[in-house]
Amino acid sequence: MLRGAILDDYQRVVLAIAPWHELAGRVDLRVLHDHLDTRSQLVDAVGDCEIVVATRERTRFDDATLEMLPRLRLLVTTGMRNAAIDLAAASRRNVTVCGTRGWPGHTVELTFALMLGLMRRLREETAAFAQGAWQTGVGRSLNGATLGVVGVGQIGAQVARIARGFEMRVIGWSRSLTRERCAEIDIEPAAALDDLLCAADVVSVHVALNEDTRGLLGARELALMKRDAILVNTARGPVVDEAALIEALRQRRIAGAALDVFDQEPLPASHPLRTLDNVLATPHIGYVTRENYGVAFADAVADIAAFLDGQPVRVLTDRP
């Protein structure tokens, strides 16, 4: 029987949320709940496994790591894109990588939860309310504000559509954005990213992480934002230069940031983003819903079964 491991089941729900029993007698599965911080910890934990199920980009599988996992034959990731997996290296080492389906709307929902939470001072007001206080500050409305959407793909387009329901002015930018696409989703095209940053009251980031977008928003770009503007990032942490963001927040060069993603995850307990009073943050839960997990891990079961049957599905490759 093949051995398999499910990584990073932080909430201890994965076994109950998908039909893993369908693999009984074919795969001996183990579940790891705590994050493995180092390559050596990962190899010690799953080095005897032919099958590994990874959740999103929580664990890095680069060439050096794959070299130390010679028994690995199938790597399943939730989602159909994972920047933490070196697909070319996996192919060279005869490791099949498969993805799963999901609904990006869960991240859209959290984007607005964070946006509204920061604008309406929910962290401050709920904390004060618990201490017996009443109305300690004045929030701001989305109505009439300008939203700048950085990255108008599937998620960015959904964010734009919902923002129109709040009667926000919406401007968008991405390298491939066309006027026809802007007309389709009823937003204004920004001539350049700099123009969007200068105009927006809320900047919401929705680009995929790659070599072109890593550090897309650095100190220069953050300096272009209005002093009372906020930044929302539910895409990937490294899209925004973290050190530059922390400095901008400390110096109040922008009003605040609402974040669900970080350079290092889990975020260290002593990290400054945990202590700044103009940050509203969540631990990368944009995709973490019972509904999304149900689809993703059911697909993971199906991916494993199909691989064992010699007919892998949802195979990811490094080819464009």
C-alpha positions as a Python dict, from the first residue, in 0.01 Angstrom:
ca = {
    (1, 'M'): (0, 0, 0),
    (2, 'L'): (123, 349, -83),
    (3, 'R'): (184, 602, 190),
    (4, 'G'): (33, 950, 180),
    (5, 'A'): (39, 1265, 392),
    (6, 'I'): (-193, 1564, 417),
    (7, 'L'): (-3, 1875, 525),
    (8, 'D'): (-99, 2177, 732),
    (9, 'D'): (-446, 2080, 853),
    (10, 'Y'): (-443, 2375, 1092),
    (11, 'Q'): (-811, 2350, 1185),
    (12, 'R'): (-816, 1966, 1209),
    (13, 'V'): (-1110, 1940, 969),
    (14, 'V'): (-969, 1784, 652),
    (15, 'L'): (-1058, 1422, 730),
    (16, 'A'): (-1418, 1510, 812),
    (17, 'I'): (-1473, 1734, 513),
    (18, 'A'): (-1397, 1500, 220),
    (19, 'P'): (-1455, 1129, 130),
    (20, 'W'): (-1108, 999, 213),
    (21, 'H'): (-1264, 659, 285),
    (22, 'E'): (-1274, 607, -90),
    (23, 'L'): (-899, 553, -77),
    (24, 'A'): (-918, 284, 194),
    (25, 'G'): (-699, -12, 110),
    (26, 'R'): (-507, 189, -150),
    (27, 'V'): (-334, 464, 47),
    (28, 'D'): (-221, 473, 409),
    (29, 'L'): (-289, 839, 494),
    (30, 'R'): (-151, 1047, 777),
    (31, 'V'): (-254, 1403, 863),
    (32, 'L'): (-10, 1667, 986),
    (33, 'H'): (-165, 1958, 1171),
    (34, 'D'): (132, 2179, 1256),
    (35, 'H'): (328, 2368, 993),
    (36, 'L'): (672, 2226, 912),
    (37, 'D'): (902, 2525, 912),
    (38, 'T'): (1213, 2371, 760),
    (39, 'R'): (1301, 2143, 472),
    (40, 'S'): (1450, 1888, 711),
    (41, 'Q'): (1128, 1878, 914),
    (42, 'L'): (928, 1819, 598),
    (43, 'V'): (1159, 1542, 479),
    (44, 'D'): (1151, 1373, 819),
    (45, 'A'): (771, 1387, 821),
    (46, 'V'): (689, 1274, 465),
    (47, 'G'): (1010, 1128, 325),
    (48, 'D'): (856, 781, 315),
    (49, 'C'): (547, 897, 122),
    (50, 'E'): (462, 851, -242),
    (51, 'I'): (169, 1094, -218),
    (52, 'V'): (152, 1437, -51),
    (53, 'V'): (-145, 1674, -35),
    (54, 'A'): (-45, 2037, 18),
    (55, 'T'): (-283, 2320, 102),
    (56, 'R'): (-223, 2620, -121),
    (57, 'E'): (129, 2764, -81),
    (58, 'R'): (182, 2682, 284),
    (59, 'T'): (475, 2449, 209),
    (60, 'R'): (750, 2508, -45),
    (61, 'F'): (844, 2229, -286),
    (62, 'D'): (1148, 2359, -470),
    (63, 'D'): (1406, 2153, -655),
    (64, 'A'): (1620, 2094, -346),
    (65, 'T'): (1321, 1973, -147),
    (66, 'L'): (1199, 1743, -423),
    (67, 'E'): (1548, 1596, -449),
    (68, 'M'): (1522, 1495, -84),
    (69, 'L'): (1185, 1325, -143),
    (70, 'P'): (1285, 1050, -390),
    (71, 'R'): (978, 835, -313),
    (72, 'L'): (733, 1113, -401),
    (73, 'R'): (524, 1040, -709),
    (74, 'L'): (210, 1255, -668),
    (75, 'L'): (185, 1605, -524),
    (76, 'V'): (-167, 1745, -494),
    (77, 'T'): (-223, 2113, -424),
    (78, 'T'): (-550, 2282, -345),
    (79, 'G'): (-617, 2533, -621),
    (80, 'M'): (-499, 2528, -980),
    (81, 'R'): (-193, 2747, -923),
    (82, 'N'): (81, 2717, -662),
    (83, 'A'): (387, 2942, -673),
    (84, 'A'): (552, 2733, -398),
    (85, 'I'): (585, 2429, -627),
    (86, 'D'): (864, 2413, -884),
    (87, 'L'): (668, 2244, -1161),
    (88, 'A'): (969, 2207, -1390),
    (89, 'A'): (1167, 2034, -1116),
    (90, 'A'): (871, 1809, -1039),
    (91, 'S'): (849, 1708, -1404),
    (92, 'R'): (1222, 1629, -1419),
    (93, 'R'): (1186, 1407, -1115),
    (94, 'N'): (878, 1227, -1248),
    (95, 'V'): (648, 1379, -985),
    (96, 'T'): (293, 1440, -1108),
    (97, 'V'): (139, 1761, -972),
    (98, 'C'): (-240, 1791, -968),
    (99, 'G'): (-466, 2076, -862),
    (100, 'T'): (-822, 2115, -742),
    (101, 'R'): (-1116, 2338, -814),
    (102, 'G'): (-1240, 2620, -593),
    (103, 'W'): (-1453, 2933, -600),
    (104, 'P'): (-1257, 3260, -594),
    (105, 'G'): (-1558, 3443, -452),
    (106, 'H'): (-1457, 3342, -100),
    (107, 'T'): (-1154, 3570, -129),
    (108, 'V'): (-1374, 3844, -270),
    (109, 'E'): (-1597, 3821, 36),
    (110, 'L'): (-1301, 3856, 271),
    (111, 'T'): (-1167, 4148, 69),
    (112, 'F'): (-1478, 4347, 152),
    (113, 'A'): (-1485, 4226, 511),
    (114, 'L'): (-1134, 4364, 557),
    (115, 'M'): (-1203, 4679, 359),
    (116, 'L'): (-1514, 4759, 560),
    (117, 'G'): (-1352, 4654, 886),
    (118, 'L'): (-1066, 4897, 841),
    (119, 'M'): (-1276, 5183, 707),
    (120, 'R'): (-1540, 5149, 981),
    (121, 'R'): (-1284, 5092, 1261),
    (122, 'L'): (-1434, 4757, 1362),
    (123, 'R'): (-1127, 4639, 1550),
    (124, 'E'): (-1114, 4953, 1764),
    (125, 'E'): (-1488, 4976, 1821),
    (126, 'T'): (-1540, 4610, 1912),
    (127, 'A'): (-1243, 4620, 2151),
    (128, 'A'): (-1374, 4937, 2315),
    (129, 'F'): (-1727, 4793, 2331),
    (130, 'A'): (-1595, 4487, 2517),
    (131, 'Q'): (-1439, 4724, 2771),
    (132, 'G'): (-1765, 4911, 2829),
    (133, 'A'): (-1701, 5212, 2606),
    (134, 'W'): (-1937, 5352, 2342),
    (135, 'Q'): (-1855, 5515, 2005),
    (136, 'T'): (-1488, 5597, 2042),
    (137, 'G'): (-1419, 5724, 1690),
    (138, 'V'): (-1561, 5809, 1349),
    (139, 'G'): (-1535, 5569, 1057),
    (140, 'R'): (-1542, 5630, 683),
    (141, 'S'): (-1784, 5517, 413),
    (142, 'L'): (-1715, 5328, 93),
    (143, 'N'): (-1998, 5518, -77),
    (144, 'G'): (-1847, 5779, -305),
    (145, 'A'): (-1490, 5664, -242),
    (146, 'T'): (-1256, 5568, -526),
    (147, 'L'): (-1145, 5206, -537),
    (148, 'G'): (-830, 5119, -730),
    (149, 'V'): (-821, 4753, -832),
    (150, 'V'): (-468, 4632, -905),
    (151, 'G'): (-510, 4320, -1117),
    (152, 'V'): (-843, 4286, -1294),
    (153, 'G'): (-857, 3910, -1338),
    (154, 'Q'): (-1132, 3685, -1210),
    (155, 'I'): (-1111, 3801, -849),
    (156, 'G'): (-1038, 4166, -927),
    (157, 'A'): (-1334, 4182, -1163),
    (158, 'Q'): (-1567, 4043, -895),
    (159, 'V'): (-1436, 4298, -646),
    (160, 'A'): (-1500, 4574, -898),
    (161, 'R'): (-1857, 4462, -959),
    (162, 'I'): (-1940, 4451, -589),
    (163, 'A'): (-1776, 4790, -531),
    (164, 'R'): (-2017, 4938, -784),
    (165, 'G'): (-2296, 4820, -555),
    (166, 'F'): (-2148, 5040, -282),
    (167, 'E'): (-2160, 5327, -534),
    (168, 'M'): (-1784, 5353, -539),
    (169, 'R'): (-1594, 5495, -831),
    (170, 'V'): (-1382, 5204, -957),
    (171, 'I'): (-1061, 5233, -1155),
    (172, 'G'): (-853, 4935, -1259),
    (173, 'W'): (-504, 4852, -1376),
    (174, 'S'): (-324, 4546, -1497),
    (175, 'R'): (-65, 4498, -1769),
    (176, 'S'): (-311, 4324, -2000),
    (177, 'L'): (-620, 4532, -1923),
    (178, 'T'): (-810, 4662, -2225),
    (179, 'R'): (-1074, 4932, -2258),
    (180, 'E'): (-1316, 4664, -2379),
    (181, 'R'): (-1267, 4466, -2059),
    (182, 'C'): (-1317, 4781, -1850),
    (183, 'A'): (-1641, 4857, -2032),
    (184, 'E'): (-1758, 4500, -1976),
    (185, 'I'): (-1725, 4526, -1598),
    (186, 'D'): (-1806, 4898, -1576),
    (187, 'I'): (-1480, 5038, -1445),
    (188, 'E'): (-1244, 5313, -1556),
    (189, 'P'): (-902, 5213, -1693),
    (190, 'A'): (-600, 5372, -1528),
    (191, 'A'): (-340, 5481, -1782),
    (192, 'A'): (-68, 5356, -1547),
    (193, 'L'): (-36, 5201, -1203),
    (194, 'D'): (100, 5532, -1073),
    (195, 'D'): (-219, 5708, -1180),
    (196, 'L'): (-433, 5454, -995),
    (197, 'L'): (-228, 5488, -677),
    (198, 'C'): (-254, 5867, -682),
    (199, 'A'): (-631, 5864, -731),
    (200, 'A'): (-757, 5582, -509),
    (201, 'D'): (-896, 5607, -158),
    (202, 'V'): (-875, 5228, -133),
    (203, 'V'): (-618, 5022, -324),
    (204, 'S'): (-706, 4652, -347),
    (205, 'V'): (-444, 4407, -475),
    (206, 'H'): (-548, 4106, -686),
    (207, 'V'): (-252, 4012, -907),
    (208, 'A'): (-97, 3665, -916),
    (209, 'L'): (251, 3637, -767),
    (210, 'N'): (528, 3592, -1023),
    (211, 'E'): (863, 3748, -1104),
    (212, 'D'): (690, 4047, -1267),
    (213, 'T'): (466, 4121, -969),
    (214, 'R'): (701, 4048, -679),
    (215, 'G'): (756, 4382, -506),
    (216, 'L'): (512, 4552, -744),
    (217, 'L'): (418, 4798, -470),
    (218, 'G'): (734, 4928, -307),
    (219, 'A'): (833, 5243, -122),
    (220, 'R'): (800, 5461, -432),
    (221, 'E'): (454, 5330, -515),
    (222, 'L'): (328, 5354, -158),
    (223, 'A'): (449, 5714, -145),
    (224, 'L'): (216, 5795, -434),
    (225, 'M'): (-93, 5696, -234),
    (226, 'K'): (-301, 5955, -52),
    (227, 'R'): (-216, 5993, 316),
    (228, 'D'): (-572, 5896, 409),
    (229, 'A'): (-586, 5601, 167),
    (230, 'I'): (-582, 5236, 271),
    (231, 'L'): (-423, 4930, 112),
    (232, 'V'): (-601, 4593, 100),
    (233, 'N'): (-401, 4283, 5),
    (234, 'T'): (-573, 3947, -24),
    (235, 'A'): (-353, 3830, -315),
    (236, 'R'): (-1, 3733, -204),
    (237, 'G'): (225, 3898, 51),
    (238, 'P'): (536, 3949, -163),
    (239, 'V'): (343, 4156, -418),
    (240, 'V'): (387, 4439, -166),
    (241, 'D'): (733, 4519, -31),
    (242, 'E'): (675, 4431, 333),
    (243, 'A'): (951, 4647, 481),
    (244, 'A'): (834, 4947, 280),
    (245, 'L'): (474, 4888, 388),
    (246, 'I'): (567, 4868, 755),
    (247, 'E'): (762, 5193, 729),
    (248, 'A'): (474, 5366, 548),
    (249, 'L'): (233, 5252, 820),
    (250, 'R'): (464, 5355, 1103),
    (251, 'Q'): (515, 5699, 951),
    (252, 'R'): (140, 5732, 874),
    (253, 'R'): (220, 5796, 509),
    (254, 'I'): (-92, 5591, 439),
    (255, 'A'): (-389, 5558, 672),
    (256, 'G'): (-383, 5183, 711),
    (257, 'A'): (-357, 4836, 562),
    (258, 'A'): (-595, 4540, 564),
    (259, 'L'): (-400, 4221, 505),
    (260, 'D'): (-470, 3851, 466),
    (261, 'V'): (-134, 3751, 315),
    (262, 'F'): (227, 3788, 424),
    (263, 'D'): (583, 3720, 313),
    (264, 'Q'): (623, 3450, 576),
    (265, 'E'): (332, 3231, 677),
    (266, 'P'): (249, 3158, 949),
    (267, 'L'): (349, 3509, 1050),
    (268, 'P'): (594, 3508, 1346),
    (269, 'A'): (435, 3605, 1677),
    (270, 'S'): (673, 3900, 1719),
    (271, 'H'): (622, 4042, 1371),
    (272, 'P'): (554, 4420, 1364),
    (273, 'L'): (243, 4376, 1147),
    (274, 'R'): (83, 4212, 1451),
    (275, 'T'): (128, 4525, 1662),
    (276, 'L'): (70, 4827, 1437),
    (277, 'D'): (-255, 5001, 1530),
    (278, 'N'): (-340, 5091, 1169),
    (279, 'V'): (-336, 4729, 1048),
    (280, 'L'): (-634, 4497, 1030),
    (281, 'A'): (-507, 4147, 956),
    (282, 'T'): (-629, 3791, 920),
    (283, 'P'): (-420, 3470, 893),
    (284, 'H'): (-463, 3397, 518),
    (285, 'I'): (-823, 3282, 539),
    (286, 'G'): (-950, 3424, 211),
    (287, 'Y'): (-1008, 3075, 71),
    (288, 'V'): (-1075, 2907, 407),
    (289, 'T'): (-1444, 2825, 414),
    (290, 'R'): (-1620, 2495, 471),
    (291, 'E'): (-1764, 2515, 122),
    (292, 'N'): (-1430, 2576, -48),
    (293, 'Y'): (-1254, 2308, 155),
    (294, 'G'): (-1531, 2063, 67),
    (295, 'V'): (-1473, 2110, -305),
    (296, 'A'): (-1093, 2123, -285),
    (297, 'F'): (-1039, 1815, -73),
    (298, 'A'): (-1303, 1612, -255),
    (299, 'D'): (-1105, 1691, -568),
    (300, 'A'): (-785, 1589, -388),
    (301, 'V'): (-940, 1248, -321),
    (302, 'A'): (-1043, 1223, -686),
    (303, 'D'): (-694, 1331, -799),
    (304, 'I'): (-534, 1054, -597),
    (305, 'A'): (-780, 790, -718),
    (306, 'A'): (-731, 891, -1082),
    (307, 'F'): (-353, 883, -1043),
    (308, 'L'): (-369, 535, -892),
    (309, 'D'): (-584, 428, -1186),
    (310, 'G'): (-322, 555, -1428),
    (311, 'Q'): (-534, 842, -1556),
    (312, 'P'): (-433, 1156, -1363),
    (313, 'V'): (-663, 1458, -1383),
    (314, 'R'): (-614, 1833, -1333),
    (315, 'V'): (-240, 1794, -1399),
    (316, 'L'): (-38, 2115, -1359),
    (317, 'T'): (261, 2182, -1582),
    (318, 'D'): (513, 2462, -1620),
    (319, 'R'): (407, 2515, -1982),
    (320, 'P'): (206, 2836, -2047),
}
